[in-house]
Amino acid sequence: MIEIVGGSTEEQIIDILQNTYPVTVDEVQRRLHLSYEVIMRVLQRFQVKGIIQLEPLPDMTYIRLIRHDIKIVSKKRQKKFIKHHRRPQRYIPKEKDDDHMFI
């Protein structure tokens, strides 16, 4: 099982590859609005790990997703401590008790 951090460029590329086939490097670049160098760096990293296969043609490069056992892992974040303020309690006067125990 391959774990990829959620919200990263890698996760966005994997999402495109899982939902669209065939897809080229230029299409991924247009969808993510990133430079060609950044996309190719991530794709080459995936190719070394054996996740994808790049199929270069004379005018374009196709990307083939080889492994489908990919798990998206979210970043662990510390929950912010929230201090709840209590509303001030209203003073409600007690009823006067006219009956005294002592006479």
Backbone as XML, in Angstrom:
<?xml version="1.0"?>
<chain id="A" units="angstrom">
  <residue number="1" name="MET">
    <atom name="N" x="0.854" y="-1.174" z="0.000"/>
    <atom name="CA" x="0.000" y="0.000" z="0.000"/>
    <atom name="C" x="0.894" y="1.230" z="0.000"/>
  </residue>
  <residue number="2" name="ILE">
    <atom name="N" x="0.632" y="2.132" z="-0.913"/>
    <atom name="CA" x="1.389" y="3.361" z="-1.036"/>
    <atom name="C" x="0.591" y="4.478" z="-0.386"/>
  </residue>
  <residue number="3" name="GLU">
    <atom name="N" x="1.232" y="5.210" z="0.537"/>
    <atom name="CA" x="0.560" y="6.300" z="1.231"/>
    <atom name="C" x="1.032" y="7.635" z="0.670"/>
  </residue>
  <residue number="4" name="ILE">
    <atom name="N" x="0.072" y="8.491" z="0.357"/>
    <atom name="CA" x="0.366" y="9.816" z="-0.173"/>
    <atom name="C" x="-0.340" y="10.835" z="0.714"/>
  </residue>
  <residue number="5" name="VAL">
    <atom name="N" x="0.373" y="11.914" z="1.025"/>
    <atom name="CA" x="-0.165" y="12.951" z="1.905"/>
    <atom name="C" x="-1.264" y="13.715" z="1.180"/>
  </residue>
  <residue number="6" name="GLY">
    <atom name="N" x="-2.398" y="13.857" z="1.846"/>
    <atom name="CA" x="-3.530" y="14.564" z="1.264"/>
    <atom name="C" x="-3.268" y="16.054" z="1.135"/>
  </residue>
  <residue number="7" name="GLY">
    <atom name="N" x="-3.820" y="16.662" z="0.096"/>
    <atom name="CA" x="-3.659" y="18.082" z="-0.121"/>
    <atom name="C" x="-2.366" y="18.463" z="-0.813"/>
  </residue>
  <residue number="8" name="SER">
    <atom name="N" x="-1.559" y="17.498" z="-1.198"/>
    <atom name="CA" x="-0.279" y="17.781" z="-1.841"/>
    <atom name="C" x="-0.418" y="17.702" z="-3.363"/>
  </residue>
  <residue number="9" name="THR">
    <atom name="N" x="0.647" y="18.089" z="-4.042"/>
    <atom name="CA" x="0.670" y="18.005" z="-5.502"/>
    <atom name="C" x="0.574" y="16.548" z="-5.946"/>
  </residue>
  <residue number="10" name="GLU">
    <atom name="N" x="1.218" y="15.652" z="-5.193"/>
    <atom name="CA" x="1.169" y="14.235" z="-5.527"/>
    <atom name="C" x="-0.263" y="13.714" z="-5.495"/>
  </residue>
  <residue number="11" name="GLU">
    <atom name="N" x="-1.022" y="14.132" z="-4.494"/>
    <atom name="CA" x="-2.405" y="13.667" z="-4.383"/>
    <atom name="C" x="-3.254" y="14.181" z="-5.541"/>
  </residue>
  <residue number="12" name="GLN">
    <atom name="N" x="-3.023" y="15.431" z="-5.948"/>
    <atom name="CA" x="-3.781" y="15.999" z="-7.055"/>
    <atom name="C" x="-3.474" y="15.271" z="-8.366"/>
  </residue>
  <residue number="13" name="ILE">
    <atom name="N" x="-2.204" y="14.924" z="-8.577"/>
    <atom name="CA" x="-1.831" y="14.207" z="-9.794"/>
    <atom name="C" x="-2.434" y="12.808" z="-9.793"/>
  </residue>
  <residue number="14" name="ILE">
    <atom name="N" x="-2.362" y="12.106" z="-8.664"/>
    <atom name="CA" x="-2.947" y="10.761" z="-8.564"/>
    <atom name="C" x="-4.446" y="10.821" z="-8.810"/>
  </residue>
  <residue number="15" name="ASP">
    <atom name="N" x="-5.113" y="11.851" z="-8.293"/>
    <atom name="CA" x="-6.556" y="12.001" z="-8.502"/>
    <atom name="C" x="-6.881" y="12.152" z="-9.989"/>
  </residue>
  <residue number="16" name="ILE">
    <atom name="N" x="-6.095" y="12.939" z="-10.692"/>
    <atom name="CA" x="-6.307" y="13.105" z="-12.140"/>
    <atom name="C" x="-6.072" y="11.783" z="-12.863"/>
  </residue>
  <residue number="17" name="LEU">
    <atom name="N" x="-5.017" y="11.066" z="-12.479"/>
    <atom name="CA" x="-4.700" y="9.800" z="-13.146"/>
    <atom name="C" x="-5.757" y="8.733" z="-12.893"/>
  </residue>
  <residue number="18" name="GLN">
    <atom name="N" x="-6.351" y="8.727" z="-11.705"/>
    <atom name="CA" x="-7.378" y="7.740" z="-11.387"/>
    <atom name="C" x="-8.687" y="8.020" z="-12.109"/>
  </residue>
  <residue number="19" name="ASN">
    <atom name="N" x="-8.975" y="9.284" z="-12.373"/>
    <atom name="CA" x="-10.262" y="9.638" z="-12.965"/>
    <atom name="C" x="-10.225" y="9.827" z="-14.478"/>
  </residue>
  <residue number="20" name="THR">
    <atom name="N" x="-9.041" y="9.995" z="-15.059"/>
    <atom name="CA" x="-8.941" y="10.274" z="-16.490"/>
    <atom name="C" x="-7.905" y="9.356" z="-17.122"/>
  </residue>
  <residue number="21" name="TYR">
    <atom name="N" x="-8.306" y="8.685" z="-18.197"/>
    <atom name="CA" x="-7.353" y="7.888" z="-18.964"/>
    <atom name="C" x="-7.765" y="7.921" z="-20.420"/>
  </residue>
  <residue number="22" name="PRO">
    <atom name="N" x="-6.948" y="8.153" z="-21.336"/>
    <atom name="CA" x="-5.524" y="8.476" z="-21.267"/>
    <atom name="C" x="-5.330" y="9.944" z="-20.921"/>
  </residue>
  <residue number="23" name="VAL">
    <atom name="N" x="-4.219" y="10.243" z="-20.311"/>
    <atom name="CA" x="-3.897" y="11.608" z="-19.926"/>
    <atom name="C" x="-2.431" y="11.883" z="-20.269"/>
  </residue>
  <residue number="24" name="THR">
    <atom name="N" x="-2.171" y="13.102" z="-20.699"/>
    <atom name="CA" x="-0.803" y="13.483" z="-21.041"/>
    <atom name="C" x="-0.248" y="14.417" z="-19.968"/>
  </residue>
  <residue number="25" name="VAL">
    <atom name="N" x="1.052" y="14.643" z="-20.029"/>
    <atom name="CA" x="1.700" y="15.542" z="-19.079"/>
    <atom name="C" x="1.174" y="16.969" z="-19.274"/>
  </residue>
  <residue number="26" name="ASP">
    <atom name="N" x="0.932" y="17.351" z="-20.510"/>
    <atom name="CA" x="0.415" y="18.697" z="-20.791"/>
    <atom name="C" x="-0.975" y="18.910" z="-20.194"/>
  </residue>
  <residue number="27" name="GLU">
    <atom name="N" x="-1.819" y="17.881" z="-20.224"/>
    <atom name="CA" x="-3.159" y="17.996" z="-19.627"/>
    <atom name="C" x="-3.070" y="18.157" z="-18.119"/>
  </residue>
  <residue number="28" name="VAL">
    <atom name="N" x="-2.190" y="17.400" z="-17.485"/>
    <atom name="CA" x="-2.001" y="17.521" z="-16.028"/>
    <atom name="C" x="-1.487" y="18.916" z="-15.699"/>
  </residue>
  <residue number="29" name="GLN">
    <atom name="N" x="-0.576" y="19.402" z="-16.490"/>
    <atom name="CA" x="-0.019" y="20.736" z="-16.273"/>
    <atom name="C" x="-1.105" y="21.809" z="-16.398"/>
  </residue>
  <residue number="30" name="ARG">
    <atom name="N" x="-1.964" y="21.693" z="-17.388"/>
    <atom name="CA" x="-3.049" y="22.664" z="-17.568"/>
    <atom name="C" x="-4.057" y="22.606" z="-16.429"/>
  </residue>
  <residue number="31" name="ARG">
    <atom name="N" x="-4.371" y="21.420" z="-15.961"/>
    <atom name="CA" x="-5.367" y="21.297" z="-14.878"/>
    <atom name="C" x="-4.852" y="21.824" z="-13.546"/>
  </residue>
  <residue number="32" name="LEU">
    <atom name="N" x="-3.579" y="21.596" z="-13.267"/>
    <atom name="CA" x="-3.032" y="21.993" z="-11.965"/>
    <atom name="C" x="-2.398" y="23.377" z="-11.970"/>
  </residue>
  <residue number="33" name="HIS">
    <atom name="N" x="-2.202" y="23.960" z="-13.153"/>
    <atom name="CA" x="-1.591" y="25.288" z="-13.278"/>
    <atom name="C" x="-0.216" y="25.330" z="-12.614"/>
  </residue>
  <residue number="34" name="LEU">
    <atom name="N" x="0.581" y="24.299" z="-12.859"/>
    <atom name="CA" x="1.945" y="24.237" z="-12.348"/>
    <atom name="C" x="2.915" y="24.183" z="-13.519"/>
  </residue>
  <residue number="35" name="SER">
    <atom name="N" x="4.173" y="24.440" z="-13.228"/>
    <atom name="CA" x="5.169" y="24.425" z="-14.302"/>
    <atom name="C" x="5.463" y="22.991" z="-14.736"/>
  </residue>
  <residue number="36" name="TYR">
    <atom name="N" x="5.987" y="22.881" z="-15.946"/>
    <atom name="CA" x="6.323" y="21.569" z="-16.511"/>
    <atom name="C" x="7.385" y="20.873" z="-15.672"/>
  </residue>
  <residue number="37" name="GLU">
    <atom name="N" x="8.342" y="21.631" z="-15.150"/>
    <atom name="CA" x="9.427" y="21.042" z="-14.354"/>
    <atom name="C" x="8.908" y="20.431" z="-13.057"/>
  </residue>
  <residue number="38" name="VAL">
    <atom name="N" x="7.976" y="21.113" z="-12.403"/>
    <atom name="CA" x="7.417" y="20.592" z="-11.142"/>
    <atom name="C" x="6.642" y="19.304" z="-11.403"/>
  </residue>
  <residue number="39" name="ILE">
    <atom name="N" x="5.837" y="19.295" z="-12.452"/>
    <atom name="CA" x="5.054" y="18.106" z="-12.794"/>
    <atom name="C" x="5.979" y="16.942" z="-13.124"/>
  </residue>
  <residue number="40" name="MET">
    <atom name="N" x="7.004" y="17.191" z="-13.934"/>
    <atom name="CA" x="7.922" y="16.116" z="-14.324"/>
    <atom name="C" x="8.723" y="15.590" z="-13.133"/>
  </residue>
  <residue number="41" name="ARG">
    <atom name="N" x="9.069" y="16.462" z="-12.181"/>
    <atom name="CA" x="9.797" y="16.019" z="-10.985"/>
    <atom name="C" x="8.945" y="15.040" z="-10.178"/>
  </residue>
  <residue number="42" name="VAL">
    <atom name="N" x="7.674" y="15.366" z="-10.006"/>
    <atom name="CA" x="6.768" y="14.483" z="-9.260"/>
    <atom name="C" x="6.543" y="13.184" z="-10.034"/>
  </residue>
  <residue number="43" name="LEU">
    <atom name="N" x="6.348" y="13.287" z="-11.348"/>
    <atom name="CA" x="6.106" y="12.092" z="-12.156"/>
    <atom name="C" x="7.334" y="11.169" z="-12.190"/>
  </residue>
  <residue number="44" name="GLN">
    <atom name="N" x="8.527" y="11.742" z="-12.245"/>
    <atom name="CA" x="9.723" y="10.907" z="-12.217"/>
    <atom name="C" x="9.887" y="10.226" z="-10.866"/>
  </residue>
  <residue number="45" name="ARG">
    <atom name="N" x="9.513" y="10.905" z="-9.797"/>
    <atom name="CA" x="9.537" y="10.288" z="-8.470"/>
    <atom name="C" x="8.558" y="9.110" z="-8.410"/>
  </residue>
  <residue number="46" name="PHE">
    <atom name="N" x="7.375" y="9.306" z="-9.004"/>
    <atom name="CA" x="6.396" y="8.217" z="-9.071"/>
    <atom name="C" x="6.905" y="7.060" z="-9.921"/>
  </residue>
  <residue number="47" name="GLN">
    <atom name="N" x="7.598" y="7.376" z="-10.998"/>
    <atom name="CA" x="8.108" y="6.330" z="-11.882"/>
    <atom name="C" x="9.186" y="5.503" z="-11.177"/>
  </residue>
  <residue number="48" name="VAL">
    <atom name="N" x="10.023" y="6.148" z="-10.380"/>
    <atom name="CA" x="11.051" y="5.415" z="-9.626"/>
    <atom name="C" x="10.395" y="4.493" z="-8.598"/>
  </residue>
  <residue number="49" name="LYS">
    <atom name="N" x="9.319" y="4.948" z="-7.975"/>
    <atom name="CA" x="8.607" y="4.119" z="-6.987"/>
    <atom name="C" x="7.777" y="3.028" z="-7.640"/>
  </residue>
  <residue number="50" name="GLY">
    <atom name="N" x="7.576" y="3.093" z="-8.950"/>
    <atom name="CA" x="6.801" y="2.076" z="-9.648"/>
    <atom name="C" x="5.307" y="2.322" z="-9.634"/>
  </residue>
  <residue number="51" name="ILE">
    <atom name="N" x="4.903" y="3.555" z="-9.424"/>
    <atom name="CA" x="3.479" y="3.889" z="-9.376"/>
    <atom name="C" x="2.935" y="4.142" z="-10.774"/>
  </residue>
  <residue number="52" name="ILE">
    <atom name="N" x="3.722" y="4.827" z="-11.605"/>
    <atom name="CA" x="3.280" y="5.167" z="-12.957"/>
    <atom name="C" x="4.325" y="4.721" z="-13.973"/>
  </residue>
  <residue number="53" name="GLN">
    <atom name="N" x="3.925" y="4.807" z="-15.229"/>
    <atom name="CA" x="4.850" y="4.565" z="-16.328"/>
    <atom name="C" x="4.663" y="5.686" z="-17.331"/>
  </residue>
  <residue number="54" name="LEU">
    <atom name="N" x="5.763" y="6.343" z="-17.701"/>
    <atom name="CA" x="5.708" y="7.400" z="-18.701"/>
    <atom name="C" x="5.931" y="6.790" z="-20.069"/>
  </residue>
  <residue number="55" name="GLU">
    <atom name="N" x="5.071" y="7.125" z="-21.013"/>
    <atom name="CA" x="5.161" y="6.599" z="-22.374"/>
    <atom name="C" x="5.401" y="7.759" z="-23.331"/>
  </residue>
  <residue number="56" name="PRO">
    <atom name="N" x="6.676" y="8.079" z="-23.605"/>
    <atom name="CA" x="6.969" y="9.227" z="-24.477"/>
    <atom name="C" x="6.687" y="8.910" z="-25.948"/>
  </residue>
  <residue number="57" name="LEU">
    <atom name="N" x="6.028" y="9.820" z="-26.609"/>
    <atom name="CA" x="5.795" y="9.789" z="-28.050"/>
    <atom name="C" x="6.494" y="11.017" z="-28.644"/>
  </residue>
  <residue number="58" name="PRO">
    <atom name="N" x="6.610" y="11.094" z="-29.951"/>
    <atom name="CA" x="7.333" y="12.233" z="-30.529"/>
    <atom name="C" x="6.776" y="13.609" z="-30.146"/>
  </residue>
  <residue number="59" name="ASP">
    <atom name="N" x="5.453" y="13.741" z="-30.005"/>
    <atom name="CA" x="4.893" y="15.059" z="-29.725"/>
    <atom name="C" x="4.309" y="15.212" z="-28.317"/>
  </residue>
  <residue number="60" name="MET">
    <atom name="N" x="4.125" y="14.132" z="-27.579"/>
    <atom name="CA" x="3.562" y="14.216" z="-26.223"/>
    <atom name="C" x="3.986" y="13.007" z="-25.406"/>
  </residue>
  <residue number="61" name="THR">
    <atom name="N" x="3.774" y="13.099" z="-24.096"/>
    <atom name="CA" x="4.101" y="12.005" z="-23.189"/>
    <atom name="C" x="2.839" y="11.608" z="-22.447"/>
  </residue>
  <residue number="62" name="TYR">
    <atom name="N" x="2.473" y="10.331" z="-22.574"/>
    <atom name="CA" x="1.315" y="9.811" z="-21.859"/>
    <atom name="C" x="1.746" y="9.252" z="-20.507"/>
  </residue>
  <residue number="63" name="ILE">
    <atom name="N" x="0.813" y="9.297" z="-19.559"/>
    <atom name="CA" x="1.067" y="8.775" z="-18.213"/>
    <atom name="C" x="0.118" y="7.616" z="-17.994"/>
  </residue>
  <residue number="64" name="ARG">
    <atom name="N" x="0.667" y="6.480" z="-17.570"/>
    <atom name="CA" x="-0.154" y="5.306" z="-17.270"/>
    <atom name="C" x="0.008" y="4.983" z="-15.787"/>
  </residue>
  <residue number="65" name="LEU">
    <atom name="N" x="-1.107" y="4.871" z="-15.088"/>
    <atom name="CA" x="-1.105" y="4.504" z="-13.676"/>
    <atom name="C" x="-0.979" y="2.987" z="-13.579"/>
  </residue>
  <residue number="66" name="ILE">
    <atom name="N" x="0.084" y="2.509" z="-12.932"/>
    <atom name="CA" x="0.339" y="1.072" z="-12.837"/>
    <atom name="C" x="-0.252" y="0.494" z="-11.553"/>
  </residue>
  <residue number="67" name="ARG">
    <atom name="N" x="-0.003" y="1.164" z="-10.447"/>
    <atom name="CA" x="-0.475" y="0.657" z="-9.153"/>
    <atom name="C" x="-1.743" y="1.388" z="-8.739"/>
  </residue>
  <residue number="68" name="HIS">
    <atom name="N" x="-2.692" y="0.611" z="-8.243"/>
    <atom name="CA" x="-3.967" y="1.195" z="-7.834"/>
    <atom name="C" x="-4.189" y="1.074" z="-6.328"/>
  </residue>
  <residue number="69" name="ASP">
    <atom name="N" x="-3.196" y="0.592" z="-5.598"/>
    <atom name="CA" x="-3.332" y="0.440" z="-4.144"/>
    <atom name="C" x="-2.726" y="1.663" z="-3.455"/>
  </residue>
  <residue number="70" name="ILE">
    <atom name="N" x="-3.344" y="2.812" z="-3.683"/>
    <atom name="CA" x="-2.857" y="4.079" z="-3.159"/>
    <atom name="C" x="-3.821" y="4.552" z="-2.087"/>
  </residue>
  <residue number="71" name="LYS">
    <atom name="N" x="-3.247" y="4.954" z="-0.963"/>
    <atom name="CA" x="-4.050" y="5.432" z="0.151"/>
    <atom name="C" x="-3.685" y="6.886" z="0.418"/>
  </residue>
  <residue number="72" name="ILE">
    <atom name="N" x="-4.687" y="7.743" z="0.495"/>
    <atom name="CA" x="-4.468" y="9.156" z="0.788"/>
    <atom name="C" x="-4.523" y="9.319" z="2.305"/>
  </residue>
  <residue number="73" name="VAL">
    <atom name="N" x="-3.455" y="9.849" z="2.873"/>
    <atom name="CA" x="-3.350" y="10.029" z="4.317"/>
    <atom name="C" x="-3.383" y="11.522" z="4.609"/>
  </residue>
  <residue number="74" name="SER">
    <atom name="N" x="-4.260" y="11.933" z="5.503"/>
    <atom name="CA" x="-4.344" y="13.353" z="5.829"/>
    <atom name="C" x="-3.246" y="13.725" z="6.810"/>
  </residue>
  <residue number="75" name="LYS">
    <atom name="N" x="-2.907" y="14.998" z="6.803"/>
    <atom name="CA" x="-1.895" y="15.493" z="7.729"/>
    <atom name="C" x="-2.464" y="15.472" z="9.130"/>
  </residue>
  <residue number="76" name="LYS">
    <atom name="N" x="-1.619" y="15.123" z="10.096"/>
    <atom name="CA" x="-2.057" y="15.156" z="11.487"/>
    <atom name="C" x="-1.903" y="16.584" z="11.991"/>
  </residue>
  <residue number="77" name="ARG">
    <atom name="N" x="-2.986" y="17.104" z="12.477"/>
    <atom name="CA" x="-2.968" y="18.471" z="12.979"/>
    <atom name="C" x="-3.384" y="18.483" z="14.432"/>
  </residue>
  <residue number="78" name="GLN">
    <atom name="N" x="-2.772" y="19.366" z="15.161"/>
    <atom name="CA" x="-3.163" y="19.522" z="16.547"/>
    <atom name="C" x="-4.418" y="20.371" z="16.594"/>
  </residue>
  <residue number="79" name="LYS">
    <atom name="N" x="-5.397" y="19.880" z="17.304"/>
    <atom name="CA" x="-6.630" y="20.640" z="17.419"/>
    <atom name="C" x="-6.388" y="21.850" z="18.306"/>
  </residue>
  <residue number="80" name="LYS">
    <atom name="N" x="-6.867" y="22.969" z="17.849"/>
    <atom name="CA" x="-6.678" y="24.200" z="18.582"/>
    <atom name="C" x="-7.558" y="24.177" z="19.826"/>
  </residue>
  <residue number="81" name="PHE">
    <atom name="N" x="-6.973" y="24.581" z="20.934"/>
    <atom name="CA" x="-7.717" y="24.645" z="22.172"/>
    <atom name="C" x="-8.678" y="25.822" z="22.102"/>
  </residue>
  <residue number="82" name="ILE">
    <atom name="N" x="-9.930" y="25.557" z="22.307"/>
    <atom name="CA" x="-10.950" y="26.596" z="22.251"/>
    <atom name="C" x="-11.448" y="26.856" z="23.665"/>
  </residue>
  <residue number="83" name="LYS">
    <atom name="N" x="-11.292" y="28.094" z="24.090"/>
    <atom name="CA" x="-11.749" y="28.458" z="25.426"/>
    <atom name="C" x="-13.171" y="28.980" z="25.315"/>
  </residue>
  <residue number="84" name="HIS">
    <atom name="N" x="-14.063" y="28.327" z="25.986"/>
    <atom name="CA" x="-15.460" y="28.733" z="25.965"/>
    <atom name="C" x="-15.711" y="29.684" z="27.133"/>
  </residue>
  <residue number="85" name="HIS">
    <atom name="N" x="-16.305" y="30.818" z="26.824"/>
    <atom name="CA" x="-16.622" y="31.792" z="27.861"/>
    <atom name="C" x="-18.039" y="31.537" z="28.361"/>
  </residue>
  <residue number="86" name="ARG">
    <atom name="N" x="-18.148" y="31.532" z="29.658"/>
    <atom name="CA" x="-19.474" y="31.350" z="30.243"/>
    <atom name="C" x="-20.148" y="32.698" z="30.369"/>
  </residue>
  <residue number="87" name="ARG">
    <atom name="N" x="-21.426" y="32.704" z="30.094"/>
    <atom name="CA" x="-22.185" y="33.934" z="30.258"/>
    <atom name="C" x="-22.396" y="34.185" z="31.744"/>
  </residue>
  <residue number="88" name="PRO">
    <atom name="N" x="-22.362" y="35.430" z="32.150"/>
    <atom name="CA" x="-22.589" y="35.700" z="33.577"/>
    <atom name="C" x="-24.026" y="35.340" z="33.951"/>
  </residue>
  <residue number="89" name="GLN">
    <atom name="N" x="-24.159" y="34.764" z="35.109"/>
    <atom name="CA" x="-25.488" y="34.359" z="35.560"/>
    <atom name="C" x="-26.221" y="35.568" z="36.136"/>
  </residue>
  <residue number="90" name="ARG">
    <atom name="N" x="-27.502" y="35.620" z="35.829"/>
    <atom name="CA" x="-28.323" y="36.708" z="36.341"/>
    <atom name="C" x="-28.645" y="36.452" z="37.803"/>
  </residue>
  <residue number="91" name="TYR">
    <atom name="N" x="-28.690" y="37.515" z="38.547"/>
    <atom name="CA" x="-29.068" y="37.396" z="39.961"/>
    <atom name="C" x="-30.582" y="37.420" z="40.063"/>
  </residue>
  <residue number="92" name="ILE">
    <atom name="N" x="-31.132" y="36.374" z="40.632"/>
    <atom name="CA" x="-32.577" y="36.289" z="40.839"/>
    <atom name="C" x="-32.807" y="36.325" z="42.345"/>
  </residue>
  <residue number="93" name="PRO">
    <atom name="N" x="-33.435" y="37.395" z="42.813"/>
    <atom name="CA" x="-33.641" y="37.469" z="44.270"/>
    <atom name="C" x="-34.631" y="36.403" z="44.738"/>
  </residue>
  <residue number="94" name="LYS">
    <atom name="N" x="-34.319" y="35.864" z="45.891"/>
    <atom name="CA" x="-35.201" y="34.848" z="46.463"/>
    <atom name="C" x="-36.410" y="35.534" z="47.085"/>
  </residue>
  <residue number="95" name="GLU">
    <atom name="N" x="-37.476" y="34.764" z="47.123"/>
    <atom name="CA" x="-38.678" y="35.315" z="47.737"/>
    <atom name="C" x="-38.445" y="35.489" z="49.224"/>
  </residue>
  <residue number="96" name="LYS">
    <atom name="N" x="-38.997" y="36.558" z="49.766"/>
    <atom name="CA" x="-38.826" y="36.804" z="51.190"/>
    <atom name="C" x="-39.753" y="35.880" z="51.961"/>
  </residue>
  <residue number="97" name="ASP">
    <atom name="N" x="-39.179" y="35.308" z="52.947"/>
    <atom name="CA" x="-39.940" y="34.390" z="53.771"/>
    <atom name="C" x="-40.340" y="35.141" z="55.049"/>
  </residue>
  <residue number="98" name="ASP">
    <atom name="N" x="-41.626" y="35.457" z="55.144"/>
    <atom name="CA" x="-42.089" y="36.222" z="56.299"/>
    <atom name="C" x="-42.262" y="35.341" z="57.528"/>
  </residue>
  <residue number="99" name="ASP">
    <atom name="N" x="-42.353" y="34.085" z="57.354"/>
    <atom name="CA" x="-42.517" y="33.198" z="58.499"/>
    <atom name="C" x="-41.144" y="32.980" z="59.133"/>
  </residue>
  <residue number="100" name="HIS">
    <atom name="N" x="-41.037" y="33.461" z="60.354"/>
    <atom name="CA" x="-39.797" y="33.263" z="61.074"/>
    <atom name="C" x="-39.968" y="32.104" z="62.034"/>
  </residue>
  <residue number="101" name="MET">
    <atom name="N" x="-38.935" y="31.453" z="62.281"/>
    <atom name="CA" x="-38.992" y="30.315" z="63.165"/>
    <atom name="C" x="-39.072" y="30.782" z="64.629"/>
  </residue>
  <residue number="102" name="PHE">
    <atom name="N" x="-38.455" y="31.900" z="64.860"/>
    <atom name="CA" x="-38.461" y="32.428" z="66.218"/>
    <atom name="C" x="-39.462" y="33.575" z="66.317"/>
  </residue>
  <residue number="103" name="ILE">
    <atom name="N" x="-40.153" y="33.626" z="67.435"/>
    <atom name="CA" x="-41.111" y="34.710" z="67.627"/>
    <atom name="C" x="-40.591" y="35.697" z="68.613"/>
  </residue>
</chain>
